[in-house]
């Protein structure tokens, strides 16, 4: 099985990139194989830490952009390309029995609207069907009513995605 981890939040500086690097390193230390996608074009923390993904640097991160710019509308498809390339690789073949293939997507602040539009536009649930892909959305944020409402709405709209709240302990919204 290939697990896709979408690291998301309703605001910036909530710890998304930190969580993505910790998750990536934890999985790798435990023998799992990962593909990184850095969808935060302004900061590109994963690209800075791991370099740009290439055949020579399979530990690097692939930069993509999510947004309304028509010139960038195919960028999110790189998430599916990364899943498929991992699935077809020797790593992916082993992952079918071991469950050790992971695609980690570090999203930009407030990019959920773009991600949700893409999920709906390509009918991701139907596209995945009975495939060997599991999707987890890690919501890094506060436990204020606005953050919890955003998480609840995403859970209701996309029940095929497992939603997990990761409490941001460094900075919090006033409430």
C-alpha positions in Angstrom: 0.0 0.0 0.0 1.1 3.5 -0.8 0.1 6.1 1.9 -0.2 9.7 0.8 0.3 12.2 3.6 -1.2 15.7 3.0 0.3 18.1 5.5 -2.2 21.0 5.8 -3.3 23.9 7.9 -5.5 27.0 7.8 -2.7 29.3 8.6 1.1 29.9 8.1 3.8 29.2 10.6 1.9 26.4 12.2 4.6 23.8 11.9 3.6 22.0 8.7 7.1 21.8 7.2 8.5 20.8 10.6 5.9 18.0 10.9 6.6 16.9 7.3 10.3 16.6 7.9 9.8 14.7 11.2 7.3 12.3 9.6 9.7 11.8 6.6 12.7 11.2 8.8 10.8 8.9 11.2 9.5 6.8 8.3 13.0 6.6 6.7 14.7 5.6 9.9 12.2 2.8 10.3 13.0 1.4 6.8 10.1 3.0 4.9 10.5 4.5 1.5 9.3 8.1 0.9 8.7 10.6 -1.9 8.6 14.3 -0.9 6.5 17.0 -2.6 7.0 20.6 -1.5 3.8 22.5 -2.4 4.8 25.7 -0.6 6.4 27.8 -3.3 7.2 30.7 -1.1 9.3 28.9 1.5 10.2 25.5 0.0 11.6 24.2 3.3 11.7 20.6 2.1 13.6 21.5 -1.1 16.1 23.5 1.0 16.6 20.6 3.5 16.7 17.7 1.1 17.5 19.2 -2.3 15.4 18.8 -5.5 14.2 15.3 -6.3 15.9 13.7 -9.3 17.0 10.2 -10.4 20.3 11.0 -8.7 18.7 12.5 -5.6 15.8 10.2 -4.7 15.8 11.6 -1.2 15.0 15.1 -2.4 11.7 17.0 -2.6 9.8 17.8 -5.8 8.5 21.4 -5.9 5.0 22.0 -7.1 2.5 24.9 -6.9 -1.2 24.7 -6.0 -3.3 27.7 -7.1 -5.7 29.2 -9.5 -3.1 30.2 -12.1 -4.2 28.4 -15.3 -0.5 27.9 -16.3 -0.1 25.8 -13.1 -3.4 23.8 -13.2 -1.5 20.5 -13.9 0.9 20.9 -11.0 -1.2 18.9 -8.5 -1.1 16.0 -10.9 2.5 15.6 -9.8 1.1 14.2 -6.6 -0.5 11.3 -8.6 2.6 11.0 -10.7 4.7 10.6 -7.5 2.2 8.0 -6.2 2.2 6.1 -9.4 6.0 6.2 -9.9 6.5 4.9 -6.3 3.8 2.2 -6.9 5.5 1.0 -10.1 9.1 1.0 -8.7 10.6 -2.0 -7.0 10.0 -0.2 -3.7 6.3 0.0 -4.6 6.1 -3.7 -5.5 7.5 -4.5 -2.0 5.1 -1.9 -0.5 2.1 -3.9 -1.6 3.0 -6.5 0.9 4.9 -4.4 3.5 2.9 -1.2 3.4 6.1 0.9 3.3 5.6 3.4 0.4 4.8 7.0 1.5 4.3 10.2 -0.5 4.5 13.3 1.8 3.0 16.5 0.5 3.9 19.7 2.5 1.2 22.2 1.5 1.4 26.0 1.7 -0.6 28.0 4.3 -4.3 28.2 3.4 -3.8 26.0 0.3 -6.6 23.7 1.3 -9.0 25.5 -0.9 -6.8 24.7 -4.0 -6.3 21.1 -2.9 -10.0 20.6 -2.2 -10.9 22.0 -5.7 -8.3 19.7 -7.3 -9.7 16.6 -5.4 -13.2 17.5 -6.6 -12.1 18.4 -10.2 -10.4 15.1 -10.8 -12.9 13.1 -8.8 -10.0 11.6 -6.7 -12.3 9.2 -4.8 -13.5 7.5 -8.0 -10.1 7.7 -9.5 -8.5 5.8 -6.6 -11.4 3.4 -6.4 -10.2 0.1 -4.9 -6.6 0.9 -5.4 -3.8 0.4 -2.9 -3.5 4.1 -2.0 -4.5 5.4 1.4 -4.7 9.2 2.0 -4.2 10.8 5.4 -4.6 14.6 5.8 -2.6 15.8 8.8 -4.2 19.1 9.9 -1.5 21.0 11.8 -3.2 23.7 13.7 -4.9 25.0 16.8 -8.0 23.7 18.6 -9.8 27.0 18.3 -13.4 26.9 16.8 -12.3 28.2 13.4 -9.6 25.6 12.9 -11.8 22.7 14.1 -14.6 23.9 11.8 -12.2 23.8 8.8 -11.1 20.3 9.7 -14.7 19.1 10.2 -15.7 20.5 6.9 -12.9 18.8 5.1 -13.8 15.5 6.9 -17.4 15.8 5.8 -16.5 16.6 2.2 -13.9 13.9 1.8 -14.8 10.9 3.9 -12.4 8.7 1.9 -9.5 10.7 3.4 -8.4 10.0 7.0 -8.2 13.3 8.9 -5.9 13.7 11.8 -5.4 16.8 14.0 -1.9 17.6 15.0 -2.0 20.2 17.8 0.3 23.2 17.1 2.0 23.9 20.4 4.4 26.6 19.3 2.0 29.3 18.2 -1.7 29.5 18.8 -4.6 31.7 17.7 -6.2 33.8 20.4 -9.7 32.6 21.3 
